[in-house]
Amino acid sequence: MPHENHPGLIYCRAPRSAVFLGGSQLKLKQLLFAVLLLGIVSGAWVLQGYMSIESARRDVLMMDTFVSVLADGRQAEKVLDDAIVEMQRLEALLSAHVEGSDVYRINQARGEQVSVSTETIEVLLVAEEAFRQTNGAFDVTLGAVLKLWGFGTDDRRVPSAAELLEVLAGVGFANVEFSREGQWVRLKHPGTRLDFGGVAKGYIVDRAAEFIASRGIRHAVVDAGGDVRIVGGRPNIPRWRGARPARVGVQDPTNRANLIAVVSVMDAAVLTSGDYERYFVEDGMRYSHIIDPRTGRPVQGLSSVTIVTSKAAVADALATAVMVLGQEAGMSLIESLDGVEALLITAEQELIMSSGMAALTEILR
């Protein structure tokens, strides 16, 4: 009822039975003591839980890049060790340059069916969907074209128009046949060669993040040379305050020592693909490793593309596709997709953002 001196304050009177019945009053005191004791024990248990949380970090060379994995949680050291082993296992399955990998065996099979892992089928499903969504701007059948340019080798060169025309005959996802149920893959054209470089790294990052989360880690970052997946967010200090959005830097294409923007996200993937990552220069011209499947030649027009979405594998494929499509068609694609945002940096260093990207992005210049 309202307190007589403070009408806005609810005042709870003790029931008369507690005042006049001695046994009931004693039981009430015992109950209050039990509740207090339970609170103390529970608080100590929670405090012990926070004290058992540890922060861990692993830095390794993998997938032809530097990989950093950070985690905050119980047994984080052991979890990260296991996560690195899992990432190495997946690279051995999915790299076209590892002898004996699924992709290597497919490329060497001369059109025969090859039994493959579940993971290879999963990557092909992502690649097939990306090929469809981008109208062929993302294509994992560029292996022969990349080899012709020398990417992935020490012998990089500009091929002739005739050489490009010959290898382009094997490009196109229609040349790939696979069975999800039977777990086999077959290349239908003799010149087709797979290269998962535009999707496998993101897929491996996703699998590492999911593995870490499955072991009870609530906050983690997996960063594979610009393919970043956030689990949870950035832990607060003290930890009981929960998490804040993780901040992911976007490199300045003209000076990789500097950041041009910072993207803040929770439970998301942030991936940047750029023409400055892998390239060679011949006769004063710079040639990027990102190839347009329609021409067989390196892309031009955009310096970098940053994608924000839920999965790193999807972001990986979309970033490559937007680099191929260019500013207008690339942004049109992004705006047509739910849950995807993008930051484009043109060759003239103009920054262009999708409709929802500004809310996530801090520009630093």
Secondary structure, 3 states (H helix, E strand, C coil): CECCCCCCCECCCCCHHHHHCHHHHHHHHHHHHHHHHHHHHHHHHHHHHHHCEEEEEEEEEECCEEEEEEEEEECHHHHHHHHHHHHHHHHHHHCCCCCCCHHHHHHCCCCCCEECCHHHHHHHHHHHHHHHHCCCCCCCCEHHHHHHHCCCCCCCCCCCHHHHHHHHCCCCHHHEEEECCCCEEEECCCCCECCCCCCHHHHHHHHHHHHHHHCCCCEEEEEECCEEEEECCEECCCHHHCEECEEEEEEECCEEEEEEEEEEECCCEEEEEECCCCEEEECCEEEECCECCCCCCECCCEEEEEEEECCHHHHHHHHHHHHHHCHHHHHHHHHCCCCCEEEEEECCCCEEECCCCHHHEEECC
